[in-house]
Amino acid sequence: MKLFFQKNDLVSAIQIVGRAVASKTTMSIMECILIDATEGQISLTGNKSEFGIETICPGVIEEAGKIALEAKLFTEIVKRLPQTEGNNLCIETEENGNCIIRCEKSVFKIMGRNAEEFPSLPSVEKQEAITVSQFSLRNMINQTIFSTANGENNKKMAGEYFEIKDNLFSITSLDGHRISIRKTFLKDSYSEQSAIVPKEVLSDLSKIMTGGLEDMVEMYFSGQYLLFHYENTTVVTQLVDGEYFHVKQMLSTDYETKIMVNRKQLLEDIDRARIMARDNDKQPLILKIADDSLSLKIISDLGRMDAEIPVKQEGKDLLIGFNPNFLMDALQNIEEEEVSLYFTIPRSPVFIRDKEENYIYMILPVNFNADQVE
Amino acid sequence: MKLFFQKNDLVSAIQIVGRAVASKTTMSIMECILIDATEGQISLTGNKSEFGIETICPGVIEEAGKIALEAKLFTEIVKRLPQTEGNNLCIETEENGNCIIRCEKSVFKIMGRNAEEFPSLPSVEKQEAITVSQFSLRNMINQTIFSTANGENNKKMAGEYFEIKDNLFSITSLDGHRISIRKTFLKDSYSEQSAIVPKEVLSDLSKIMTGGLEDMVEMYFSGQYLLFHYENTTVVTQLVDGEYFHVKQMLSTDYETKIMVNRKQLLEDIDRARIMARDNDKQPLILKIADDSLSLKIISDLGRMDAEIPVKQEGKDLLIGFNPNFLMDALQNIEEEEVSLYFTIPRSPVFIRDKEENYIYMILPVNFNADQVE
């Protein structure tokens, strides 16, 4: 095998597939990146078994072939090679399995691994392509992924629920304390589809998929796999088995108290309050709503903080406690300048949502001692 | 006590004195910042016993007094208070020792500590003020501090040697493998002074002292202490006892081989070579000088790297090995585009120095096996 690349093309491709390289594994071949130039184009692949990424890298094939290279070493070498224009980064294999990486007067020789050992990506039957902008998918993931759990108790909580119904696409996550939902309308209508997608692949996908509103990504649902395809890159992931939680039953649009508040101001005050919860994140933040004003109070061993924000209030006065971090997470993932919070009673959750329900954040309240309220 | 500040003034002052706050100590008062407004101005002090920092903070004293506040908590609170103009950040003590920190509608109440418990800075007799620009002192520290040792075996190696002789000011550090020296000329001449200054205080000083070439800092040598004074800030440090190493005996200007080489190109190639030493930083980088060319070679379990750089050579050909990290450290701390390296024999150190000897970097070579050279 003898290939020529522009350095920057190869660096980009390595960074993409590097997301799917296992870092600690008993199968050391999974710590490699596969370079395959046997089919008229050059593909790079990382495959950590839960999910895999393949991308086509521009380059010149002087001699076809394939090889697997230890990802960390390969990445470091390519990144540090001289910054040059033109296809003058050469990767060449020797008969003994060694690999020579050369650029100008810098020459590396490292051991290669047999490409046949590298596990190929699962073949996914591409039936219906569901098309969404990279921008929307990336945002929907980022704005919900924080309320997944680690999956120790329930694997489904470590995934996000993708649902397609006609032209509505929604992503839902929940962790037992809160629910996050983001929705978007698609240009076309599709048959009903749903899947629980592991959060790891979504976190990585949202980082490598950098396109805007006009750049599309195709999703293919196929049994136990979901395939994403955009530009030169394909991401294939296994799905979490089983039926997702019945989230609709947990949602409600009834309320007794509604406040409209400046999101940034509320965020800043909650962030201040968290200082007092430094040594004990179970310390509740107590919200008191009365007279078009929201008072925030937190009391801990470190001291106390009080703050007050003007709000537009509808309905009853209320006293209710929350984990300040959960409120922060939701508020940080909304763009609007003003947000609406809907409450019923102190033992019921708050809903933060917009009119069109493009986003719904539900957070359960926490108990607090009466002596913390004076 | 009741004081008013502009938030940004207080944040700056806290960041300066915070460098001298102990983080883990058996004396919890040393984890505090002292606010002292008893003498007509407001001073903040941190004192971690090895060294202390005091700075004057602009503000309004409505009621004189002093208090010590737990530094970490105090810092977090002040940083997160609303960003406002004017002296509307208020710090007020209550009779029970509590402290109220207020800005607009955000109010914190935390416990204060008795200011009398706070250890005062050592009083240093200010005799002769040695004046140097903040820019020069900061650079001289940063460009030598990397070759100090941790001081486990020899406390003097964990310090930097300051020497004043007439109008020449030099800083020297060494760690048993290398020596770094930086010199600068002062505007005035002074009596002879020298001291071994602990590297911790120098590292912190170089970070808080942000002035340029026109901004001066005064140094006062006084027995076991060295005092730095600039603008509103005073830094007092203990010195390391004893006589410093006789560095002059280890220096030499004789050479058998001299090369002049592009510094950036050499740095990049050494950085590449270090990839191969990833799992074993004892792996020597072998330099071969011949025919106006410098060949770099490193061989390890991971593979090998070869590179070649054109140089201007004077004198004999040479084959010599170095720890690549030591070469990197020195070359990174030189500004010149082209550097000169002076060698004698493979068992003798390299000297990297400019004509005026404003900088001298000496690095000992390492042995390598003959089978690594082919």
Interface residues (C-beta under 8 A of the other chain):
Chain A: L73 E76 I77 R80 L81 P82 N98 K105 S106 V107 F108 K109 I110 M111 E268 D269 D271 R272 I275 M276 R278 L302 G303 R304 M305 D306 A307 E308 I309
Chain B: L73 E76 I77 R80 L81 P82 N98 K105 S106 V107 F108 K109 I110 M111 E268 D269 D271 R272 I275 M276 R278 L302 G303 R304 M305 D306 A307 E308 I309
